[in-house]
Amino acid sequence: MTDSPVGLREFNRVVRTTLLVPVTVLALLAGLLVWQVEQALDLRQHSIVNARVSDQLQTLEQRVTDQETSLRAYQLTGLPSQLVPYNSAAPGIEATLAQLHHLPAVSGISDTHVNKLEQDIRTWQTWASGVLEQPAPAPEAVTAALTQQGKGIMDGVHQDFQDALGIAAREREGYDTKLNQRVSRFLQFVLALALAAGITIGIFASSRLQRVSNTYELALEELQERNAKVTASQQLLSTTLESIGDAVISVTKEGKIRFMNAVAQKLTGWPLSAATGQPVGDVLRLVHPQTHHPIGDVLEELNGSSAMGLHHEGTLIARDGSDYAVDANVSTVVDADGHPDGSVVVFRDVTELRKAEVTLIANEKLAVTGRLAASIAHEIHNPLDSVANLHFLISQEADPQRRSDYLKLAQQELGRTLQISRAMLSLYRESPMPVQVNLEELIGSVLLLLDRKMRDQNIQVEQSFTHPVHVYGFPGELRQVFTNLIANAGEAAGPNGHVRILVRPASQLDGRAGTIVEIADSGRGIAPHVEKKLFQPFMTTKGERGTGLGLWVSLGIVQKHGGTVRISNSTEGDLRGAVVRVYLPERSAQAKAEEEDHDAPLIAPPFESAEEWAFTSRPPAVT
Amino acid sequence: MSRVPTILCIDDEVLGLEIRKVVLEREGYVVHTATDGPAGIRIFRQQPIDAVVLDFAMPGMNGGAVATALREIRPNIPILLLSAYLTLPQEVQQMVTLVANKGDGALALLRNVKKILEISGEPS
C-alpha cells in the first residue's frame, strides 16, 4: 500500500474513495429503508380501509336493527308515530348498501357476501312492507307467529352481518400481524445492516485513512527533502554572492534595492538593512569621473531593452563621501516565465586599475617619443652638422659673398632643426581645451618626424586629402595616435614597402558627419591569432621593441574624441596589408560635453563591414 | 704619400654633403661625392680613393652595408663612419676604421680624416 507513488493526485484519489464508499453504502441503506417503510405503509393502509368497512357494516346493522325495532314497536302499539325511525333509517341503508357494492379487495369481503346480505335485507324489507301494507292491527292481534316470522328473517340478516364482520376482523388481524412482523423484522434488518455498514465503513475508512496518512507522510518527507535542497542551494548562492570579489546589487522592478552582497555594502557604505527598499540611485551614487555630474539612473536605459548588460564607468560616491572609480554592468533579470523582474547591477572598484592605467598611458607617451628618438636625433644632428661645418667655413672665409651664402645656408639648416624640435615638443604640449585641428597639418608634422625612419627603410609614403579636414580635439593626443599608427604601418610594410594615408569625409559613405583617416600598408596583414587581441594592453608583435600599449592607448584617445578605430586586412587594391581606419566625428563628443556641460552621448561607429575587427578589450579612459 | 689624398664622401643629405666637400677641399683634399651607397661603390671602383667618409643612415643601403662592400673590394681602405645615432651595432663599428658623431664640427671632421689616413697610410 505504501509502495504506491506518492503524489497530489494519488492523495486526492484516496481521499475521494474514502469519502465516496461510505456515502454510497449509506445511500443504498437509505433506499432500502424507504422501500421497507413504503411496504409497511401499504399494510397500514389496508388495515385502515378494513376498519372503515367494519364501521360501515356496523352502521348498516344498526340502521337495519333500528327499522326492525321501529316496526316491532308499530306492531305492538299500532301507532304510526312509532314508524318514524323506520322511515328515517331507510335512505341511510340504501346509501350504505350502495357503498358496500364498491368495497376494495383488501377488505377480504367478497361480492357474494355483500349480495347475500343485501338479498336478506331486501327479503326482510319486503316482508316489512307486507306488514305495513295491511291495516294496522290491534296490538293484541299481533300474533307471535307474525313476529316470529320477521325475527326469523332478521336473524338471517344478523347472521350475514356477523359473517361479514368476522371476515373483516380476521382480515384486519392478518394485516396487523403482518405489519407487526414486518416492523419487527425491519427493525432487525436495519439494525443488522447498520451494524454491517458501520463495521465495513469503519474498516474501509481506517485502511484508507492509513493510506492517506502514509501518503501524507511520504509527501511530507519529500517536501522536507526538497526544503533541505532549496535551503542548501540558497546557502550556496548566498555564499557564492558573498565570496565573489565584485559588488552585486539586486534591484526590484520599481528600482528599489532588494539585495546587496558584502562587497556592495562595503563600497557603497550602506548596510543591507538600511539599503533594502531604498531607491537604487540613492545607494549607488554614480557620477561622471571628470565633471562629477550624476550619471542619471543606471536602470533607466534598460527599460524596454534586452537583458544584455549596459556598461557604465564612473565614480561611486559612498555614503561617507569617499569615492571610488567603478565599472558597473546593469542587466535585466527575467523570471521563470520570461517576464522582466528587476535588474542586477554588478560593479567593481577599479581605482587602482585606473591609477595603473594613468601610469601606463604616461609610459606609452614616452615610448612614442622613444620610438621617434633615433629619427629625431638624426633629423636634428644632420642640420646641426651642416651648421657646425658652415660655422668653420665662415670663420675661414674672406670673401663676403661666400660668407653671406654660408650664413644663409646655416640659417636654413637651423630653421629645419627648430621645425623638428617643435614637431617633437607638440607631442607633449597639450591645450587644456579641445581646439580646431587641421588634420592635414597634423599628419604632415607626424610624417616629418617619421620621414627619416621611412626614408631609411626606403618606404614610400603617399598621402591623399580629398578636402581640407578640420576636427575638434586635442592635437597632442591625435599626433600620438597617428605617429603610432603610421609608424606601425611603416614597420609592417618593411624595407621598400608602401604606406598610403587617405583622409576622406565619412559622410560620403554613410551619412554620418566626420572624418575617416585610412592608413594602409603593403605588409603581410594581421595574422588570425593576433586579430582578436589587437587592442589589448601589452599586446605586441614586435617583441622587445614594442610596449604593446600603442593601439590600446590610441583607441582610448580616439574614443575620448568620440571616434572609433577599426583594423582589417585589405582585400582589394594594390596594398594587401592591414588597413587601419580611424573615425573622428565632426565635432567630438568630448568637446560637446565640455561645452554643453553634460554627459557625452555614446556615438555608434559608422563601420559595418563584417570582415573588420572591433576591439575586444576595454580601452583606457584617457583623460 | 706623395700626391694629395682623395676622399670619397657618401651621404643622402645633399646639402650636408656639399658643405662637407667644401670643408675638406679647403683643407686640400680631392673630394668625390655620392648621395647613396651604390653610386659611392661605383666611384670607389673607378677612382683612386684614399679614404671614405660615410654616413650611416641612408635609405636603401645603410653605411654598414656600404662599408662591408667597400672592404670587400679593398680590405684596408680607411673608412670614417658618421652617425647621428649615439650607439651603432657592434658589427658595424668593427667594419670601419673610426666612428664619429655628426655635429661635432669641421675641426673634428678634419682631425678624424687625418687620423684614418695616418692609420692606414703610415705602413704603405
Interface residues (C-beta under 8 A of the other chain):
Chain A: A374 A377 H378 E379 I380 H381 N382 P383 L384 D385 S386 A388 N389 L390 H391 F392 L393 Q396 L409 E413 R452 R455 D456 Q457 N458 N496
Chain B: D12 E13 L15 G16 I19 R20 V22 V23 R26 A57 M58 P59 G60 N62 L82 A84 Y85 L86 N101 K102 G103 D104 G105 A106 L107 L109
